[in-house]
Amino acid sequence: MTRRIVACIGRSFCAERDTLVVVMQAQGLTPNELSHRMHMDASTVSRNVERMCNSGWLKLADIDDARSHEIQITEKGMKLIADVAPAWEAAQRDAEELLGVSIGKAIARGASRLAGD
């Protein structure tokens, strides 16, 4: 399962994919909001967002509060999510086959509870 993801999208991309999906679903959010939703330290979010902006996947937009900005996904970021979706979905199917559907769903429920969703 992990080999399939790494082969298709690279080991480091998993966290970036999650960040892109969170930003896309929120339709933009502040670094503080992203830090909270991702359960990441603010400095980690800052480094990751900077790298993803440099890659053209995210952009920063001004907001009313001059002390912050909004993180938004770019068209390039949306295309990247679409491009890796088949590998991600295949990995999810592999996980269900390996763990069984009921265990996979239990893990997903537990992860959602931990995330506060």
ABEGO torsion letter per residue (X at the ends): XAAAAAAAAEAAAAAAAAAAAAAAAAGEBBAAAAAAAAGBBAAAAAAAAAAAAAAGABBBBBBABAABBBBBBBAAAAAAAAAAAAAAAAAAAAAAAAAEAAAAAAAAAAAAAAAGX
